[in-house]
Amino acid sequence: MPVKVFLAVNVKSSKAKEVQKNLRAIDEVLLACTVSDGVFDVVAMVEVTDLDDYRTFAIDKVSSVHNLVDYSSFIIMDE
């Protein structure tokens, strides 16, 4: 069963659209949306095969997104 994760992202000032676009270009990202009036700038939904794949995704792909400052991961337990 695949693992889905919400990825909540903080970006450098005025770079939310750019980060959103760059996240959407990653195969594992199902959805990436800019958000307002909250702690985060972009929220994405990610689907991977297992938690080891998510670890690799986070280390290799998320950390390389330009203008992404920080992120939090929320593993979806039940849909």
C-alpha positions as CSV (number, residue, x, y, z in Angstrom):
1,M,0.0,0.0,0.0
2,P,1.4,3.4,-1.0
3,V,2.3,6.0,1.7
4,K,0.8,9.5,1.3
5,V,2.3,12.5,3.0
6,F,1.3,16.1,3.3
7,L,4.3,18.3,2.9
8,A,3.9,21.8,4.4
9,V,6.6,24.2,3.1
10,N,8.0,27.6,4.0
11,V,9.7,29.5,1.2
12,K,11.8,32.6,0.8
13,S,9.8,35.8,0.5
14,S,7.6,36.1,-2.7
15,K,8.8,32.7,-4.0
16,A,5.7,30.5,-3.3
17,K,4.6,30.2,-6.9
18,E,8.1,29.2,-8.0
19,V,8.4,26.6,-5.3
20,Q,4.9,25.3,-6.1
21,K,5.9,24.9,-9.8
22,N,9.2,23.1,-8.9
23,L,7.4,20.7,-6.5
24,R,4.8,19.9,-9.2
25,A,7.6,18.9,-11.5
26,I,8.6,16.1,-9.1
27,D,7.0,12.7,-10.0
28,E,6.0,11.8,-6.4
29,V,4.1,15.1,-5.9
30,L,0.4,14.6,-6.6
31,L,-0.7,18.1,-5.8
32,A,1.0,21.4,-4.7
33,C,-0.9,24.4,-3.7
34,T,0.0,27.9,-2.5
35,V,-1.9,28.8,0.7
36,S,-2.5,32.0,2.6
37,D,-3.0,33.2,6.2
38,G,-1.2,30.4,7.8
39,V,2.2,29.2,9.0
40,F,3.1,27.6,5.6
41,D,3.3,29.0,2.1
42,V,2.9,25.8,0.0
43,V,1.2,22.5,0.8
44,A,1.8,19.4,-1.3
45,M,0.6,15.8,-1.3
46,V,3.2,13.2,-1.9
47,E,2.8,9.5,-2.7
48,V,5.6,7.0,-2.4
49,T,5.8,3.2,-2.0
50,D,7.0,3.2,1.6
51,L,8.7,5.3,4.3
52,D,12.1,4.4,3.0
53,D,11.2,5.9,-0.3
54,Y,9.8,9.0,1.5
55,R,13.1,9.4,3.3
56,T,15.0,9.2,-0.1
57,F,12.4,11.7,-1.6
58,A,12.9,14.2,1.2
59,I,16.7,14.0,1.2
60,D,17.3,13.9,-2.6
61,K,14.4,15.9,-4.0
62,V,12.8,18.2,-1.5
63,S,16.1,19.5,-0.2
64,S,17.1,20.4,-3.7
65,V,14.1,22.7,-4.4
66,H,15.4,26.2,-4.8
67,N,14.0,28.9,-2.4
68,L,12.5,26.3,-0.1
69,V,13.5,27.3,3.4
70,D,11.9,24.6,5.6
71,Y,9.2,22.0,5.6
72,S,7.2,19.7,7.8
73,S,5.9,16.2,6.9
74,F,2.5,14.9,7.9
75,I,2.1,11.2,7.2
76,I,-1.5,10.4,6.3
77,M,-2.8,7.6,8.5
78,D,-6.4,7.4,7.2
79,E,-8.2,8.8,4.2
